[in-house]
Amino acid sequence: MVAPHLRVLVVGAGIAGLAVARTLRLAGFRPEIIERSARADGPEFGLYLPGNAERALREIGLDDPVRPFGQVIRYQRFLDAQGRELCEVDLDKLWSGVGECRALPRSDLHRVLLSGAGGEVRYDTEVRALDLHPDAVTVTFGDGSQAEYDLVVGADGRRSSVRALAALGGLARPAGHIVYHGVVRGGPPLADWTGLLGERAAFVAVPMGADRLHCYADEVGTATPTDPLARVRELFGGYGDPVPAILGALDRVWVTRTDEVELGAWSRGRVVLVGDAAHATAPTLAQGAAMACEDALVLARSLDRSATVREALESYEYRRRPRIKWVLDRTRDRNRTRDVPPPLRDPLLRIRGNRIFQEHYRLLVDPA
């Protein structure tokens, strides 16, 4: 085992960073956590967690604190743009023995992880430079101060500064879609994950309990509109139920461009990347939080079972790469269906949709 007194800095206090801090503490380490943004509430987003995400939370002892939040989702229903059924996926059957699927506000999951991480987060603290030595990393912070660490974990998202400073890769590249997020209160009652597939666009609504819906929509493209709400209403105004009632209750939308991060290596010296900093994908399979938590588990186990930091980082990457590649490949597969005209796509989904969508998660049913 790597010595428990290892000086570890976790950069980023989002889902990935807090999950890493939690798993490291459970393994006997005492990491420091910094976050470049000020401590403030961000936009209200919903989050859909497939069964493997709950399994990861269970393995780090946080599934019980999450249970009071959100709503368990039993079925995924895929409809065409007019609201006619294409196929249905039984999620309890798909994730049997793994975990429940749940939709909840992202802020609720973040609070649970923040409480579970232990230790104080230093907000409004950025990394300006990394000086890599054979057995340590000297970190220069935004205020000019410096400190030395045995390991730096970059958990600072798809626009990771740690990735750039450690020369592990450049900017994330566009994946070809524009994504719209919003939370609706008082919309139509839904019990299931409900997605309407149009031509080069899709609209998804997922109940989160307490009369709230997590709304996610996307379209093929790379240019973000100046008025996202107007664009969503224009793009999906002709869709069938339940979209009209949702659009009528939707009062704010956040827009972003989908990016991918695909790297030749996730570590250099004593610096390692986790979560979106290492392997961001489009959110099509809703695997961002799950992969971040799984990364955290495998990294902590690798440090616990390895004789050196280098051996641990090599083990972590070796164990995670096949699973991450599966998620990236299946995400691209599903995104390519956007380019199939509905007259060809929809009959196929009515016949084989259940099998196709279950296949996207086949490898993820097994433990990380």
N, C-alpha and C positions, 0 to 999 in steps of 0.2 A: 504493500500500500504506500502511496505517496504520503509524505509526512503531513499530518493534520494541521500543523502550524503554517502551512503554505500561505503566503500572502497573495490573496486573489482579489482582483478588481473586476466587478461586473459592470459593463457600460451599457446602460439602458434599463429603465424600470417599467417597461411594458410587460406583456405576457411572457415573452421569452426570458427576459432578464430576471423577473421575479421567480419564474419557475426554476431557473438555474440557481438562484440564491437559496431557494427552498431545498432543492435536492442536495446542494453542497452542504448546507447546515445539517441535514439529516445524516450526511456521510461524515460529519465531524469537523468540517471546515468552517471558517468564519469570514465569509467574503464581505468586502465593501461594495456598496451599490451607488452608482451615480447616474444622474439623468440630466440631459442638457436643457430640457424645457423647465419652465417654472412650474411649481405645483399648482395646477389649475385644472378645472373641469374642462374637458374637450367636448367636441360634438357628441351628441347622443346617438350611439350606434347600437344595433342589435347584433347578436352573434349566434350562429347555429353550430352546435358541437355534435359531430357524429359519435358513434359508440366508442371508437378508439380514443377519443379525447377524454371521455369519462373514465375509461380504464387508466389512462395516464394520471388523471387527477386522483384516482383511487390509490394508485401506487405511491403517490407522494402525500397521501393522507389528507387530501382536501376535497374529496367527493362529498362527504357529509356536509361540510359548510356550504357547498354549492347547491345542495338539494332544495333549500327553501326558495331559490330564485328561479324565475322563468317558468317554462312549461315543457313537460316531456312530449316529444313528437313521436307518434307511432307509425305514420305513413307519409310517404312522399307521393304526391299526385301530380302527374305531368299532363297538361292540357294543351290543345292547340290555341291559336290566337283568338278563336271564337269562343273558347271556354269548353270545348268538347274534349272528353277524356281520351288520352293517348295510352297511358299505362299507369300502374300504381305499384309502389315498392313497399313491402311490409318490412319496416325497419326493425321491429322486434325480432323477426325471423332472421334478417340479414346480420344483425349484431348480437344474436343469441350467445350468451356466455361471455360477452365482451363488455357491454355497457349500454345504458340508455342514451338515446339522442335527446338533446335539450336545446331550446332556444331561450336566450336571456339577454338582458342588456349587457354590453361589454363592460360597463362600469362596475356591475355587480361581480363579475368574475375577477376584475382587476382588484377590487377591494379584498376579496378572499385571498388572492395571491399575495397582495401587499401585507396582509396580516400574517400569512403563513411564511413569508420570506424571513421575517425577523430582522432585527437591526434597522438602523435609520438610513433612509435614502437621502443622499445629498443632491438636492434639486438645483437647477440653474447652474450646473457644472458640466463643462464640456472638455473633451480631450483635444488639445492643440497639436501634440506631437507624441510619437512613440519612438523610443530609441531602444532597439533590440540588442541585447547582449546574449552570450551563450546560455546563461542560467538565470536571466532576469530581464525585466522590461522597465525602463525609466519612462514614466508618464509625465508629460508636461500638460498642466491644466490651463483652462482659459484665462485664469487670473495670473498666470506665470509661475505658480508654485509647481514643485516637482515631488514625485514619490516613486519608490521602486517596488515592483511586485514580482512574484514568482510566476504568476499567470494572469493574463488579461483576457477576459471573455467579452467579445463583441456581440452584444445582443441588442444593437441599436437600429434594427430594421433594414428595409430594402435600400435606404439611402445612407447606409452605414458609413460613418466617418472612420471607425476602426478599420474597416475593410480597406479603405483608401490609404490610410496612414501606414498600415502594415504591408501595403503593396500586394494585397491579395486579389484585387480586382477593381475595376472602375465602376462607372455608373450602371444602374439597372437598365435593361433595354425594354422598350415597349413590347407588350405582348399582343397588341392589336385590338384592345377593347376599351371602351369607356364605361365606367361603373358608377351607378347612382345608389346612394344609401339614404334611408329615411326611417323614422319611427312614426307610426300612426296610432293615435288614440281615438277610440270610439268608432272605428271602422267596422266593416262587416264581420260577423262572427265566423272564425275559421278554427277547425280542429287540427288540420294537417298542414304540413309543408306543401304549398301549392304554387306550381310554376307554369306559366303560360309561355309557350315557345312560338315566336313569330318568325318573320323573315329577317335574319341577321340581327335579331334582338330577342330578349327574353325578360319576363317580369316575374319575380318570386315574392311571395308573402308568407311569413311564418309567424304563428301566434307565440307570444312570449308571456301569456298570462296577464292578469290585471287589465284586460281590455286593450292590450297593446299588440301591434303587429310590427315585426321587423320586415322592412321592404328592401329588396335588392333588385336592381334592374341593370341591364347592360345592352350595349349595341356595338357593332363592329366599327372601329374608327380609332383615331389617335388624338383628335383635337377636342379639348373640353369646351363646352358651351359657356357663354357668359351668364346665361340664366338657366341653371339646371332644372328648376321646377317647371319652367315653361317648356323646356325640351322634353321632359318626361311626359308631360300632359299631351304634347304634340305627338310624340312617338307612340304612346300607348293608349291614346284617347279612343281608338277604335277597337280595342281589345274587348273580349267578353268578360262575363262575371268571373271573379269578384273585382276585377280591376277598376271599373267605373266608380264604384263606391269608395274604393281605396284612394283613388286620385282625388275624389271630392273631399276626403278628410286629410289629405297630405298637405302640409303647409310649409315644409322646409325639406330641402334635398341637398346632400353633399355629393360632390362629384370628384372622381379621381380617374387617372389612367392606369390600366393594369400594366405591371412591370414584371419582368423575370430576372432572377439572379442565378446564373449558372457558372460555377467557378472550377478551375483546375485543382485547387487545394483550398481547404478550409482553415488551415493553420500555417503559421510561419513563426519559427522560434517558439517563444512562450506566449504567442497570441493565437486565439482560436475564435471562430465565428459559430454562432448558433442561430436557429430560427431564420427569419427573412433575411438577415444579414448574410447568411450563407447560401440560401436556396429559396428565394421568394418565387412564388408562382401566382398566376391569376387565381382568384378565390373560388373558381368554379366548383371544386370538390369540397370546399369548406374545411380544408385541412391545415390552415395556418396555425391555429392555436394547438391543434393536436400534434403537429410536427414539432412545434417549439417545446411542448412539454415532454415529448419523447426524446428530443435532443438533450434536454436537461437531465433526464433519467440516465441516458446512456453515458453522457459525459461524467456524471457523478460516479456511476458504477465503474467506468474505466479508470478514473483517478483512484478509486477505492481498491481496485484489483491489480493495478500496475505498479511496477517498481520505480518508474521514473515518469516525469511529466511528458517527455517525448513519447514514450511508449503508450501512455494514456491517450494522448491526442491522436496518435496513429490508430489505436484501437477504436476510438470514438468514430473517426471518419470512416474506417473500414466497415464498421457495423451499420452506420447510418446511410451510406451512399446508395446501396441497392433500393432501399425503401423510398428514399427521396427521389431517385430516378423514376421509380414506379409512379409516384404522385405527379411528377412533372409530365411524364409521357401520357398518363391517363387524362390529365388536365388538358393537354394539347389535343388528345383524341376527342374529348367532349367538345372543346371549343371549335374543332373543325366541323362539327355538325351545324354550326351557324351558317356555313357556306353551302349546305345542302338545301335546295329549294323545298319548301314545305310539301308540295305535291309528291315528292319522292321520299322525304324524311318521315312524314306523319304515318303513312301506311306501314312502314317498317317498324316504327315505335309501337304501333298498336299490336303488332305480332310479336316482336322481340324486345320491346323496350325494357320490360322488367329484368330480363336476363342481361341486357347490355349494361344497365345502370348498376346492377349488383356486381357485375364483373369489374367495374371500376374500383371497387373496394376490396376485392378478393384477398389481395396480399395483406391488407391492413387489418384484417380480422385476426391474423396471428400477432403475437406480442412483438414489441419492438426489439 
